[in-house]
């Protein structure tokens, strides 16, 4: 089987993590770029120094408080771009090392970005759900509606996500429908290989 490298993306609350879990069950190796992002912000992480200098208000007892950092950046696009310029190179580097160390035939990186985050050679899978559904899911997960709307507004529109996709996985229904959608995607993916 030819090795397939997938960017698993879509807006916040669309269901990327659930699709990632379903792909793991089917045999893919999945990397959560947000988790890698947390690691690079740890005190011993590659981005800790630059981020703590740029966003001292997000430090609590010498540790970067990600919720404070999120409040700082998601309401101001310019501040978000600064944060991304400090963290993305370290995140990309860690992910590339992980992918190089593995021999799995299908590797997916869950990434909440529209850009070609890891460069050429990656197919984009977009998990799609209506904005109202995404908002409901975020509130059910404990996010305040105003915070959820702010984060959603800071991301590309549903149309932009879909236009960027090599594959779209519909997550507008219940879990059973999502399982069926992932099965159909997996069958297509493995048949193409």
VOBA-1610 file (N, C-alpha, C; in pm, whole numbers, padded with zeros to 5 digits, always signed):
BEGIN
Unk+00084-00118+00000Unk+00000+00000+00000Unk+00089+00125+00000Unk+00058+00217-00089Unk+00128+00345-00094Unk+00099+00423+00035Unk+00201+00488+00089Unk+00183+00564+00212Unk+00097+00687+00185Unk-00002+00710+00272Unk-00092+00824+00259Unk-00072+00916+00378Unk-00052+01043+00350Unk-00035+01146+00453Unk-00155+01238+00446Unk-00227+01247+00558Unk-00354+01319+00560Unk-00351+01433+00660Unk-00403+01549+00620Unk-00432+01658+00713Unk-00579+01647+00747Unk-00609+01619+00871Unk-00746+01606+00918Unk-00786+01741+00976Unk-00872+01814+00904Unk-00900+01951+00945Unk-01049+01979+00941Unk-01082+02102+00976Unk-01220+02147+00984Unk-01232+02242+01101Unk-01342+02312+01107Unk-01361+02411+01213Unk-01377+02349+01350Unk-01356+02430+01452Unk-01372+02387+01590Unk-01514+02334+01610Unk-01526+02219+01674Unk-01656+02160+01700Unk-01710+02076+01585Unk-01635+02065+01475Unk-01683+01987+01360Unk-01674+01837+01387Unk-01580+01796+01472Unk-01567+01654+01503Unk-01437+01590+01456Unk-01332+01671+01439Unk-01204+01618+01394Unk-01151+01510+01486Unk-01159+01533+01617Unk-01104+01435+01713Unk-01178+01303+01706Unk-01309+01309+01691Unk-01386+01185+01681Unk-01352+01111+01553Unk-01338+01183+01443Unk-01297+01118+01318Unk-01158+01059+01335Unk-01069+01131+01403Unk-00936+01077+01430Unk-00941+00946+01507Unk-01026+00940+01610Unk-01040+00815+01688Unk-01091+00702+01599Unk-01186+00733+01512Unk-01240+00631+01422Unk-01134+00585+01321Unk-01048+00674+01278Unk-00941+00636+01186Unk-00838+00546+01255Unk-00809+00574+01382Unk-00716+00488+01458Unk-00771+00346+01466Unk-00900+00333+01492Unk-00962+00200+01500Unk-00945+00125+01369Unk-00943+00197+01259Unk-00930+00134+01127Unk-00786+00111+01086Unk-00691+00159+01165Unk-00551+00129+01137Unk-00461+00247+01106Unk-00514+00369+01109Unk-00430+00486+01082Unk-00355+00527+01208Unk-00245+00596+01190Unk-00173+00661+01299Unk-00216+00807+01296Unk-00262+00860+01409Unk-00314+00997+01413Unk-00236+01079+01514Unk-00196+01198+01470Unk-00126+01294+01556Unk-00217+01413+01575Unk-00235+01455+01698Unk-00314+01573+01730Unk-00219+01692+01740Unk-00223+01782+01642Unk-00132+01897+01640Unk-00152+01987+01762Unk-00275+01993+01816Unk-00298+02072+01937Unk-00219+02016+02055Unk-00216+01883+02067Unk-00138+01822+02176Unk+00011+01851+02159Unk+00057+01844+02036Unk+00197+01878+02009Unk+00219+02025+02046Unk+00121+02109+02015Unk+00130+02251+02050Unk+00140+02273+02199Unk+00070+02191+02277Unk+00081+02199+02423Unk+00222+02165+02468Unk+00280+02064+02405Unk+00415+02021+02444Unk+00519+02129+02417Unk+00506+02199+02303Unk+00606+02301+02272Unk+00592+02424+02362Unk+00477+02435+02431Unk+00456+02546+02526Unk+00494+02509+02669Unk+00524+02381+02693Unk+00570+02340+02827Unk+00698+02416+02860Unk+00730+02424+02987Unk+00848+02499+03032Unk+00975+02454+02959Unk+00985+02326+02926Unk+01103+02277+02855Unk+01079+02266+02703Unk+00966+02321+02655Unk+00932+02314+02513Unk+01003+02421+02430Unk+01012+02394+02302Unk+01085+02480+02210Unk+01027+02622+02201Unk+00896+02638+02219Unk+00833+02769+02202Unk+00809+02841+02334Unk+00842+02778+02445Unk+00812+02840+02575Unk+00876+02979+02588Unk+01005+02991+02563Unk+01075+03119+02580Unk+01015+03230+02497Unk+01007+03213+02365Unk+00951+03319+02282Unk+00806+03356+02317Unk+00723+03255+02347Unk+00582+03282+02379Unk+00570+03352+02514Unk+00646+03307+02612Unk+00638+03371+02744Unk+00685+03516+02738Unk+00780+03546+02650Unk+00826+03685+02633Unk+00721+03769+02561Unk+00657+03712+02460Unk+00559+03787+02381Unk+00425+03803+02454Unk+00393+03707+02541Unk+00264+03707+02610Unk+00283+03687+02761Unk+00352+03779+02827Unk+00379+03761+02972Unk+00251+03756+03055Unk+00143+03814+03005Unk+00016+03812+03078Unk-00045+03671+03084Unk+00007+03578+03004Unk-00043+03440+03005Unk+00037+03350+03099Unk+00136+03406+03168Unk+00217+03327+03262Unk+00152+03325+03400Unk+00145+03206+03457Unk+00098+03188+03594Unk+00201+03099+03664Unk+00268+03153+03761Unk+00372+03080+03835Unk+00476+03020+03740Unk+00514+03096+03637Unk+00617+03052+03545Unk+00572+02953+03439Unk+00443+02925+03433Unk+00387+02829+03337Unk+00290+02905+03246Unk+00291+02873+03117Unk+00198+02935+03025Unk+00060+02876+03049Unk-00035+02961+03085Unk-00174+02921+03105Unk-00242+02932+02969Unk-00275+02817+02909Unk-00328+02817+02773Unk-00465+02886+02764Unk-00545+02880+02871Unk-00676+02948+02865Unk-00657+03099+02863Unk-00561+03151+02940Unk-00531+03294+02935Unk-00474+03333+02799Unk-00389+03249+02747Unk-00330+03274+02616Unk-00439+03278+02509Unk-00533+03184+02516Unk-00644+03179+02418Unk-00726+03307+02424Unk-00754+03356+02545Unk-00831+03480+02558Unk-00757+03597+02493Unk-00626+03595+02502Unk-00544+03701+02445Unk-00547+03700+02292Unk-00545+03582+02232Unk-00522+03575+02088Unk-00646+03556+02003Unk-00749+03488+02054Unk-00861+03457+01965Unk-00950+03577+01938Unk-00943+03680+02018Unk-01021+03801+01992Unk-00946+03900+01903Unk-00816+03879+01886Unk-00735+03972+01807Unk-00652+03895+01704Unk-00692+03900+01578Unk-00621+03824+01474Unk-00471+03855+01467Unk-00431+03978+01490Unk-00288+04011+01483Unk-00211+03938+01593Unk-00268+03929+01712Unk-00203+03858+01823Unk-00198+03708+01795Unk-00302+03656+01733Unk-00303+03514+01696Unk-00191+03486+01596Unk-00172+03574+01499Unk-00064+03554+01401Unk+00073+03556+01469Unk+00090+03641+01569Unk+00217+03644+01643Unk+00237+03510+01712Unk+00135+03461+01781Unk+00147+03332+01850Unk+00180+03221+01750Unk+00110+03218+01638Unk+00135+03114+01538Unk+00276+03121+01484Unk+00329+03242+01466Unk+00465+03256+01414Unk+00568+03202+01514Unk+00533+03201+01641Unk+00624+03152+01744Unk+00611+03002+01769Unk+00491+02948+01748Unk+00467+02807+01781Unk+00469+02714+01660Unk+00422+02759+01546Unk+00407+02668+01431Unk+00537+02605+01384Unk+00649+02678+01378Unk+00772+02609+01335Unk+00810+02492+01429Unk+00793+02510+01558Unk+00826+02403+01653Unk+00729+02286+01640Unk+00602+02317+01621Unk+00501+02211+01605Unk+00529+02132+01477Unk+00554+02204+01367Unk+00584+02136+01239Unk+00705+02044+01254Unk+00809+02095+01318Unk+00932+02017+01334Unk+00906+01889+01412Unk+00834+01899+01523Unk+00803+01778+01602Unk+00721+01679+01522Unk+00619+01728+01452Unk+00533+01638+01374Unk+00613+01569+01263Unk+00696+01644+01194Unk+00777+01583+01086Unk+00868+01474+01141Unk+00927+01498+01259Unk+01012+01394+01320Unk+00930+01269+01351Unk+00811+01287+01406Unk+00726+01173+01440Unk+00691+01093+01314Unk+00649+01163+01210Unk+00608+01095+01086Unk+00728+01021+01026Unk+00845+01080+01031Unk+00966+01017+00975Unk+01003+00890+01052Unk+00971+00886+01181Unk+01006+00770+01263Unk+00910+00653+01244Unk+00792+00677+01190Unk+00691+00572+01177Unk+00689+00517+01035Unk+00643+00394+01025Unk+00630+00333+00892Unk+00484+00304+00858Unk+00391+00353+00939Unk+00248+00329+00916Unk+00207+00374+00776Unk+00123+00294+00708Unk+00085+00330+00572Unk-00009+00451+00563Unk-00086+00478+00671Unk-00175+00594+00671Unk-00149+00673+00799Unk-00105+00798+00780Unk-00079+00888+00893Unk-00165+01012+00873Unk-00239+01047+00976Unk-00323+01167+00972Unk-00279+01262+01082Unk-00274+01390+01050Unk-00244+01492+01148Unk-00368+01579+01163Unk-00423+01577+01285Unk-00539+01661+01314Unk-00489+01803+01338Unk-00531+01894+01251Unk-00482+02031+01257Unk-00597+02128+01227Unk-00618+02226+01315Unk-00731+02318+01295Unk-00698+02437+01206Unk-00621+02412+01100Unk-00576+02521+01013Unk-00610+02491+00868Unk-00633+02596+00793Unk-00663+02582+00652Unk-00536+02575+00567Unk-00426+02629+00618Unk-00303+02634+00541Unk-00245+02495+00518Unk-00153+02486+00424Unk-00079+02361+00402Unk+00029+02354+00508Unk-00013+02328+00629Unk+00069+02338+00749Unk+00200+02259+00739Unk+00195+02143+00676Unk+00313+02057+00671Unk+00377+02052+00532Unk+00332+02137+00441Unk+00392+02143+00309Unk+00323+02051+00209Unk+00390+02026+00099Unk+00334+01947-00010Unk+00328+01799+00028Unk+00242+01727-00042Unk+00235+01582-00025Unk+00129+01535+00073Unk+00052+01627+00129Unk-00052+01592+00226Unk-00189+01613+00163Unk-00277+01513+00180Unk-00415+01526+00133Unk-00499+01583+00249Unk-00593+01671+00216Unk-00674+01734+00320Unk-00811+01667+00330Unk-00840+01619+00452Unk-00970+01564+00485Unk-01037+01668+00573Unk-01151+01719+00532Unk-01224+01819+00610Unk-01346+01753+00672Unk-01355+01765+00804Unk-01474+01721+00876Unk-01569+01840+00878Unk-01691+01819+00830Unk-01784+01929+00811Unk-01912+01909+00893Unk-01958+02019+00952Unk-02085+02022+01023Unk-02137+02165+01018Unk-02268+02183+01021Unk-02324+02319+01020Unk-02276+02400+01142Unk-02266+02530+01124Unk-02220+02617+01232Unk-02305+02602+01358Unk-02436+02590+01343Unk-02524+02577+01460Unk-02492+02450+01538Unk-02466+02342+01465Unk-02432+02214+01528Unk-02300+02225+01601Unk-02202+02290+01539Unk-02071+02308+01601Unk-02083+02390+01730Unk-02162+02496+01725Unk-02182+02580+01843Unk-02245+02499+01956Unk-02348+02421+01925Unk-02412+02335+02026Unk-02312+02239+02089Unk-02228+02179+02007Unk-02129+02083+02059Unk-02029+02153+02152Unk-01985+02271+02114Unk-01888+02343+02196Unk-01949+02382+02330Unk-02074+02426+02331Unk-02142+02462+02455Unk-02162+02337+02541Unk-02197+02224+02479Unk-02211+02098+02553Unk-02079+02055+02617Unk-01967+02091+02554Unk-01835+02058+02609Unk-01793+02155+02719Unk-01878+02255+02748Unk-01851+02345+02859Unk-01800+02482+02820Unk-01794+02512+02690Unk-01747+02643+02647Unk-01863+02742+02654Unk-01834+02862+02698Unk-01937+02966+02699Unk-01971+03002+02554Unk-02099+03028+02525Unk-02138+03059+02386Unk-02056+03173+02326Unk-02029+03278+02401Unk-01953+03391+02346Unk-01810+03349+02310Unk-01749+03263+02393Unk-01614+03214+02364Unk-01615+03123+02241Unk-01717+03038+02231Unk-01728+02948+02116Unk-01745+03028+01987Unk-01830+03130+01991Unk-01852+03212+01872Unk-01726+03288+01833Unk-01651+03335+01932Unk-01525+03407+01904Unk-01426+03315+01835Unk-01413+03193+01887Unk-01319+03098+01825Unk-01363+03059+01685Unk-01493+03038+01669Unk-01543+03003+01536Unk-01518+03117+01437Unk-01539+03240+01482Unk-01519+03356+01395Unk-01373+03376+01357Unk-01282+03328+01441Unk-01138+03342+01413Unk-01090+03239+01311Unk-01175+03144+01276Unk-01137+03039+01182Unk-01201+03062+01046Unk-01155+02990+00944Unk-01217+03002+00812Unk-01365+02962+00817Unk-01440+03008+00718Unk-01582+02972+00710Unk-01598+02827+00667Unk-01716+02777+00687Unk-01748+02640+00645Unk-01722+02622+00495Unk-01756+02722+00416Unk-01735+02715+00271Unk-01586+02708+00237Unk-01505+02787+00310Unk-01360+02785+00286Unk-01302+02649+00320Unk-01347+02590+00431Unk-01298+02456+00468Unk-01331+02357+00355Unk-01457+02356+00313Unk-01500+02259+00213Unk-01426+02278+00080Unk-01402+02403+00043Unk-01333+02431-00084Unk-01188+02381-00081Unk-01130+02369+00037Unk-00990+02325+00049Unk-00975+02173+00049Unk-01086+02101+00056Unk-01083+01957+00084Unk-01052+01871-00038Unk-00972+01767-00013Unk-00961+01657-00108Unk-01074+01558-00082Unk-01111+01545+00045Unk-01222+01461+00089Unk-01301+01538+00195Unk-01433+01522+00197Unk-01516+01580+00303Unk-01584+01466+00376Unk-01574+01470+00510Unk-01646+01374+00595Unk-01758+01452+00663Unk-01882+01415+00633Unk-01998+01485+00688Unk-02024+01440+00831Unk-02029+01537+00923Unk-02059+01508+01063Unk-02175+01594+01111Unk-02277+01604+01028Unk-02393+01684+01064Unk-02500+01601+01135Unk-02482+01470+01140Unk-02583+01384+01202Unk-02536+01326+01334Unk-02585+01207+01365Unk-02549+01141+01491Unk-02423+01056+01473Unk-02380+00992+01581Unk-02255+00915+01577Unk-02261+00800+01477Unk-02374+00734+01469Unk-02388+00624+01373Unk-02368+00670+01230Unk-02421+00787+01198Unk-02402+00843+01064Unk-02256+00880+01040Unk-02189+00929+01146Unk-02047+00961+01133Unk-01966+00835+01108Unk-01996+00728+01180Unk-01925+00601+01159Unk-01941+00556+01015Unk-02063+00566+00962Unk-02087+00529+00822Unk-02005+00617+00727Unk-02000+00748+00756Unk-01924+00840+00670Unk-01775+00807+00674Unk-01723+00774+00792Unk-01580+00739+00803Unk-01554+00606+00734Unk-01645+00511+00747Unk-01629+00383+00675Unk-01621+00407+00525Unk-01709+00492+00473Unk-01709+00520+00329Unk-01579+00588+00288Unk-01532+00683+00370Unk-01406+00751+00341Unk-01290+00651+00345Unk-01286+00567+00448Unk-01179+00469+00463Unk-01176+00373+00344Unk-01294+00326+00302Unk-01301+00237+00186Unk-01245+00305+00062Unk-01280+00431+00043Unk-01229+00507-00072Unk-01078+00526-00061Unk-01032+00561+00057Unk-00890+00586+00080Unk-00807+00461+00054Unk-00850+00348+00108Unk-00772+00226+00094Unk-00787+00166-00046Unk-00898+00193-00113Unk-00914+00146-00251Unk-00825+00224-00345Unk-00801+00354-00312Unk-00717+00439-00397Unk-00570+00402-00384Unk-00533+00334-00276Unk-00390+00305-00249Unk-00342+00183-00324
//
